[in-house]
Amino acid sequence: MSSPSGAHPGRRAATGLLTVLLLPLTGACGDTGGLVSAGVTPTASGPVHLWPGRAGAVVPPADPGGAPPEYVPGIAPVPDQNVHVIDPVALVQAELRDHPNVQTGPDGMPGETSAAIRACGAEGADPRKCPVLTPYYRDLTGNGKDELIVGIEYPEQQMSVRVYTADAEGRLNRIMATTDTVISVELAGRDVIVRVPSGNAGYEVNTTWSWDATQRSMLPTREQIVRVPGQGSGPGPSSGSRPGPSSGSGSGPIPSPGPAGAAR
């Protein structure tokens, strides 16, 4: 007898069995790659201004005219703003003549260091005892010309870091001067980074100096307190209060000097 629907009974049974087998597969495909709840998302909120009624300190606006240039006297005009022709020892000696017996500030220098610098280059003097270190060069102002970076060793691991640039008239201008107990000095792009011990044991302070075209000098634009890897929390030589850097008018470690005694 033929089926009322005209379909073969065995074929209808096979179709029904296939449908039953496909149902769990279809349900499984619906779960694959689906979104799963990660729980309640915390509500985003901005910073809360504490004590809003308090009259805060006022930041004075920067002088639009910039800081007065700290020209170095006693140095011949620099041709084509090429600071590579400058003798760094003669440069520091010229600054000493212009600021004799200064103990503090950007020109401050211990007496023994001043005496050693004055003796640099003298007949019979040991060049290894000269506190003026090998100079480095880098375009820090973005004008396409290198600036001159000079380091001066002071007693007790203190160091003075100074940066000079030459203007279009050939005058040499000091755009940075800072003195501190220095771990190391680094160059990152057009920034000078000075690493010093923090007042907290196991930490150091990294101060980034950047060129400010308005002030026409290098300014400390960023300061980070960084934990030193592998350092314990016990007292160390950096414990106590760390004085801030003394500043004047103004990533990776600096590479070793090249054969000519200088590096870019």
C-alpha positions as CSV (number, residue, x, y, z in Angstrom):
1,M,0.0,0.0,0.0
2,S,1.3,3.4,-0.8
3,S,1.7,6.1,1.9
4,P,-1.0,8.8,2.0
5,S,1.7,11.5,1.5
6,G,3.2,9.6,-1.3
7,A,6.6,9.2,0.6
8,H,8.2,5.9,1.3
9,P,7.8,4.9,5.1
10,G,11.5,4.0,5.3
11,R,12.5,7.3,3.9
12,R,10.4,9.2,6.4
13,A,12.0,7.3,9.3
14,A,15.5,8.0,8.0
15,T,14.7,11.7,7.7
16,G,13.3,11.8,11.3
17,L,16.4,10.1,12.6
18,L,18.7,12.6,10.8
19,T,16.8,15.5,12.3
20,V,17.2,14.1,15.8
21,L,20.9,13.7,15.3
22,L,21.4,17.3,14.0
23,L,19.6,18.9,16.9
24,P,22.5,18.6,19.4
25,L,25.0,19.7,16.8
26,T,23.0,22.8,16.0
27,G,22.8,23.7,19.7
28,A,26.6,23.2,20.1
29,C,27.3,25.5,17.1
30,G,25.3,28.2,18.8
31,D,27.6,28.2,21.8
32,T,30.9,28.2,19.9
33,G,32.5,31.7,19.9
34,G,29.6,33.2,21.8
35,L,30.0,36.1,24.3
36,V,30.6,35.0,27.9
37,S,29.9,37.3,30.8
38,A,32.9,38.6,32.7
39,G,30.9,39.8,35.6
40,V,29.9,43.2,36.7
41,T,31.9,46.0,35.0
42,P,32.9,48.8,37.4
43,T,31.5,52.2,36.6
44,A,34.0,54.6,35.1
45,S,34.6,57.8,37.1
46,G,36.9,60.8,36.6
47,P,39.2,62.3,39.2
48,V,37.5,63.8,42.3
49,H,38.7,67.3,43.2
50,L,39.3,67.2,47.0
51,W,38.7,70.4,49.0
52,P,37.2,72.3,46.1
53,G,36.6,75.4,48.2
54,R,40.3,75.8,49.0
55,A,42.1,78.7,47.3
56,G,45.0,76.9,45.5
57,A,48.4,78.2,44.6
58,V,48.8,80.2,41.4
59,V,51.2,79.2,38.7
60,P,52.7,82.3,37.2
61,P,52.7,82.4,33.4
62,A,55.9,81.8,31.5
63,D,57.7,84.9,30.3
64,P,56.9,85.2,26.6
65,G,60.2,86.8,26.0
66,G,62.0,83.7,27.4
67,A,64.9,83.5,29.8
68,P,67.9,85.8,29.2
69,P,70.6,83.9,27.3
70,E,73.6,82.8,29.5
71,Y,76.3,83.7,27.0
72,V,79.8,82.3,27.8
73,P,82.4,85.2,27.7
74,G,85.9,84.7,26.5
75,I,85.0,82.2,23.7
76,A,85.6,83.1,20.1
77,P,82.5,83.2,17.8
78,V,81.5,79.7,16.7
79,P,81.5,79.4,12.9
80,D,78.3,78.0,11.4
81,Q,77.0,77.1,14.9
82,N,79.4,74.2,14.8
83,V,80.1,73.5,18.5
84,H,82.4,70.6,17.6
85,V,85.2,73.1,17.3
86,I,84.8,74.1,21.0
87,D,87.5,72.8,23.4
88,P,85.4,71.8,26.4
89,V,88.2,72.3,28.9
90,A,88.9,75.9,27.6
91,L,85.1,76.5,27.8
92,V,84.8,75.5,31.5
93,Q,88.0,77.4,32.3
94,A,86.4,80.5,30.7
95,E,83.3,80.1,32.9
96,L,85.6,79.8,36.0
97,R,87.3,83.0,35.1
98,D,83.9,84.7,34.7
99,H,82.5,83.2,38.0
100,P,85.5,82.8,40.3
101,N,85.1,81.4,43.8
102,V,81.4,80.5,43.4
103,Q,80.3,77.7,45.7
104,T,76.5,77.3,45.0
105,G,74.1,77.6,42.0
106,P,74.7,76.5,38.4
107,D,78.2,78.0,38.5
108,G,79.0,76.6,41.9
109,M,82.1,74.4,42.1
110,P,84.2,72.9,45.0
111,G,87.6,74.6,45.4
112,E,89.5,71.4,44.7
113,T,87.6,70.9,41.4
114,S,88.3,74.5,40.4
115,A,92.0,74.1,41.0
116,A,92.1,70.8,39.1
117,I,90.3,72.4,36.1
118,R,92.7,75.4,36.1
119,A,95.5,72.9,35.9
120,C,94.0,71.0,33.0
121,G,96.3,71.2,29.9
122,A,99.2,72.7,31.9
123,E,102.7,71.5,31.2
124,G,103.3,68.3,33.1
125,A,99.7,67.9,34.3
126,D,98.2,64.4,34.2
127,P,95.2,64.6,31.7
128,R,93.5,61.7,33.6
129,K,93.1,64.0,36.6
130,C,91.2,66.7,34.7
131,P,87.6,66.7,36.0
132,V,86.2,67.8,32.6
133,L,84.9,64.6,30.9
134,T,84.8,63.7,27.2
135,P,82.1,65.8,25.6
136,Y,79.0,64.4,23.7
137,Y,77.0,66.0,20.9
138,R,73.3,65.8,20.0
139,D,70.8,68.1,18.4
140,L,68.6,68.9,21.5
141,T,66.9,72.0,20.2
142,G,65.7,70.6,16.9
143,N,67.4,73.2,14.8
144,G,69.5,70.7,12.9
145,K,72.7,71.7,14.7
146,D,74.4,69.7,17.5
147,E,74.5,71.0,21.0
148,L,77.6,70.4,23.2
149,I,77.1,68.3,26.4
150,V,79.8,68.6,29.1
151,G,80.2,66.7,32.3
152,I,82.4,67.8,35.2
153,E,83.2,65.4,38.0
154,Y,82.9,66.7,41.6
155,P,84.0,64.9,44.8
156,E,81.7,62.3,46.4
157,Q,80.3,61.2,43.1
158,Q,78.6,64.5,42.4
159,M,78.6,65.8,38.9
160,S,77.7,68.9,36.9
161,V,76.0,68.4,33.6
162,R,76.0,71.4,31.3
163,V,74.7,71.9,27.7
164,Y,75.7,74.6,25.3
165,T,74.4,75.8,21.9
166,A,75.6,78.4,19.4
167,D,73.2,81.0,18.1
168,A,73.1,82.4,14.5
169,E,75.6,85.1,15.5
170,G,78.1,82.5,16.7
171,R,77.7,83.3,20.4
172,L,78.0,80.3,22.7
173,N,75.0,80.1,25.1
174,R,74.7,77.7,28.1
175,I,71.1,76.3,28.0
176,M,71.4,73.8,30.9
177,A,73.4,73.5,34.1
178,T,72.6,71.1,36.9
179,T,74.6,69.6,39.7
180,D,73.7,66.5,41.7
181,T,74.9,63.1,43.1
182,V,74.6,61.4,39.7
183,I,74.1,57.6,39.0
184,S,74.3,58.1,35.3
185,V,73.4,60.5,32.4
186,E,71.4,59.3,29.4
187,L,70.2,60.6,26.1
188,A,66.7,59.7,24.8
189,G,65.9,61.4,21.5
190,R,66.3,65.1,22.2
191,D,66.1,64.7,26.0
192,V,68.8,64.5,28.6
193,I,67.9,62.2,31.5
194,V,69.8,62.5,34.8
195,R,69.5,59.6,37.2
196,V,70.2,60.3,40.9
197,P,69.6,58.4,44.2
198,S,66.2,58.9,45.8
199,G,65.7,59.8,49.4
200,N,64.1,56.4,49.8
201,A,66.4,53.3,49.8
202,G,65.9,51.1,46.8
203,Y,64.6,53.9,44.6
204,E,66.1,56.5,42.2
205,V,64.8,59.7,40.7
206,N,65.0,60.2,36.9
207,T,64.8,63.8,35.8
208,T,64.1,64.5,32.1
209,W,65.5,67.8,30.7
210,S,63.9,69.0,27.5
211,W,64.3,72.0,25.2
212,D,61.7,74.8,25.7
213,A,61.7,77.1,22.7
214,T,59.8,79.8,24.7
215,Q,62.3,79.9,27.5
216,R,65.2,79.2,25.2
217,S,66.7,76.7,27.6
218,M,66.5,73.1,28.7
219,L,64.0,72.6,31.5
220,P,63.3,69.7,33.8
221,T,60.0,68.6,32.3
222,R,59.5,65.2,33.9
223,E,60.5,63.5,37.1
224,Q,60.0,59.8,37.9
225,I,60.7,57.8,41.1
226,V,61.7,54.4,39.9
227,R,62.4,51.3,42.0
228,V,65.8,49.8,41.4
229,P,65.5,46.1,40.4
230,G,67.0,43.7,43.0
231,Q,67.4,46.4,45.7
232,G,66.3,45.5,49.2
233,S,64.3,47.8,51.5
234,G,67.0,48.2,54.1
235,P,68.9,51.5,54.7
236,G,71.5,52.4,52.1
237,P,73.7,55.3,51.1
238,S,70.7,57.0,49.4
239,S,68.6,57.1,52.7
240,G,67.7,60.6,53.9
241,S,66.4,63.6,52.2
242,R,67.7,64.2,48.7
243,P,68.2,67.9,47.7
244,G,66.8,68.8,44.3
245,P,69.1,69.5,41.4
246,S,70.6,73.0,41.1
247,S,69.6,74.2,37.7
248,G,70.8,77.1,35.6
249,S,69.5,78.8,32.5
250,G,68.8,76.1,31.3
251,S,66.5,55.9,25.5
252,G,69.3,54.2,26.4
253,P,72.7,55.1,27.9
254,I,75.0,57.5,26.1
255,P,77.2,55.4,23.8
256,S,80.9,55.2,24.4
257,P,83.0,57.9,22.8
258,G,84.4,57.3,19.4
259,P,88.0,57.3,18.3
260,A,88.0,61.0,18.1
261,G,87.1,61.4,21.8
262,A,83.6,62.4,21.3
263,A,80.2,60.8,20.5
264,R,77.0,61.6,18.9
